[in-house]
Amino acid sequence: DHECEYIDECHKPYCDKYSGCWYEPLDCDDYSACTVDSCNSQTGCVNEKISCDDNDVCTKDFCIDYLGCVNVEDENKCEEPDYCHSVHCDPIEGCIYPDTSDDCY
């Protein structure tokens, strides 16, 4: 009986009595579109979450495992204005309330 030598946390050793030791790379794929999958030779599989931030303050940003990043308009981001103003969400500045009536003071 022969045991195969450990090489690192990214390879699984196999021993075959005819062909000897061979090392199969670990499959670190977690099948999530929300992670970057890799292997660290000292610690093993690493599944690092990705950032879905689109740098738009007017969107909700999140990730769905089977789909990846989703960035949808946040309809509740800005409070409803009074009757003298409208509301607009600027991707950089956020909520803007321009005047809409000349009769308002």
C-alpha positions as CSV (number, residue, x, y, z in Angstrom):
1,D,0.0,0.0,0.0
2,H,1.4,3.4,-1.0
3,E,0.3,6.9,0.1
4,C,0.7,9.9,-2.1
5,E,2.6,12.9,-0.9
6,Y,0.6,16.1,0.0
7,I,1.4,18.9,-2.4
8,D,-1.1,21.6,-1.5
9,E,-4.8,22.4,-0.7
10,C,-5.7,22.8,-4.4
11,H,-5.0,19.2,-5.5
12,K,-6.5,15.9,-4.3
13,P,-4.0,13.1,-4.4
14,Y,-4.9,9.7,-5.8
15,C,-2.8,6.6,-5.7
16,D,-3.1,3.9,-8.3
17,K,-1.1,0.7,-7.7
18,Y,-0.2,0.5,-11.4
19,S,0.4,4.1,-12.3
20,G,1.4,5.6,-8.9
21,C,0.4,9.0,-7.6
22,W,-1.5,11.6,-9.5
23,Y,-3.1,14.9,-8.4
24,E,-6.5,16.1,-9.5
25,P,-7.1,19.9,-9.3
26,L,-10.0,20.7,-6.9
27,D,-13.1,22.1,-8.6
28,C,-13.7,25.3,-6.6
29,D,-16.7,26.4,-8.8
30,D,-19.6,27.1,-6.4
31,Y,-21.9,27.6,-9.5
32,S,-22.8,31.1,-8.4
33,A,-22.5,34.0,-10.8
34,C,-22.0,36.2,-7.7
35,T,-18.5,34.9,-6.8
36,V,-15.1,34.7,-8.3
37,D,-13.8,31.2,-7.7
38,S,-10.2,30.3,-7.1
39,C,-7.9,28.1,-5.1
40,N,-5.4,29.2,-2.5
41,S,-2.6,26.6,-2.2
42,Q,-2.6,27.0,1.6
43,T,-6.3,27.3,2.4
44,G,-8.1,25.6,-0.5
45,C,-11.1,26.9,-2.3
46,V,-12.0,30.6,-2.2
47,N,-15.3,31.9,-3.4
48,E,-15.1,35.7,-3.2
49,K,-18.3,37.7,-3.6
50,I,-18.3,40.2,-6.4
51,S,-19.5,43.8,-6.0
52,C,-22.6,44.7,-8.0
53,D,-22.3,48.4,-7.2
54,D,-22.9,50.3,-10.4
55,N,-22.0,53.7,-8.8
56,D,-25.6,54.9,-9.4
57,V,-27.2,56.1,-6.2
58,C,-30.6,55.7,-7.9
59,T,-30.5,51.9,-8.2
60,K,-30.7,49.0,-5.8
61,D,-27.8,46.7,-6.5
62,F,-27.8,43.0,-5.7
63,C,-26.7,39.6,-7.0
64,I,-28.7,36.5,-7.9
65,D,-26.7,33.3,-7.9
66,Y,-27.9,32.0,-11.2
67,L,-28.0,35.4,-12.9
68,G,-25.3,37.6,-11.6
69,C,-25.5,41.4,-10.9
70,V,-28.9,43.1,-11.0
71,N,-29.2,46.9,-10.9
72,V,-32.8,48.1,-10.7
73,E,-34.2,51.6,-10.3
74,D,-35.0,52.3,-6.7
75,E,-38.5,53.8,-6.9
76,N,-38.6,54.7,-3.2
77,K,-35.2,56.4,-3.2
78,C,-36.6,60.0,-3.3
79,E,-39.4,61.3,-1.2
80,E,-42.5,62.6,-2.9
81,P,-42.1,66.4,-3.4
82,D,-44.7,69.0,-2.6
83,Y,-46.9,70.4,-5.4
84,C,-44.3,73.0,-6.4
85,H,-41.6,70.5,-7.2
86,S,-41.0,67.4,-9.3
87,V,-38.5,64.7,-8.4
88,H,-35.7,63.3,-10.4
89,C,-32.9,61.0,-9.3
90,D,-29.6,61.8,-10.7
91,P,-27.2,58.8,-10.9
92,I,-24.4,60.9,-9.3
93,E,-26.1,63.6,-7.2
94,G,-29.1,61.6,-6.0
95,C,-32.6,63.2,-5.5
96,I,-33.1,66.5,-7.2
97,Y,-36.3,68.6,-6.7
98,P,-36.6,71.2,-9.4
99,D,-39.4,73.8,-9.3
100,T,-42.3,73.0,-11.5
101,S,-44.6,76.0,-11.1
102,D,-44.1,79.7,-11.4
103,D,-47.0,80.3,-9.0
104,C,-45.1,78.7,-6.0
105,Y,-43.1,80.9,-3.7
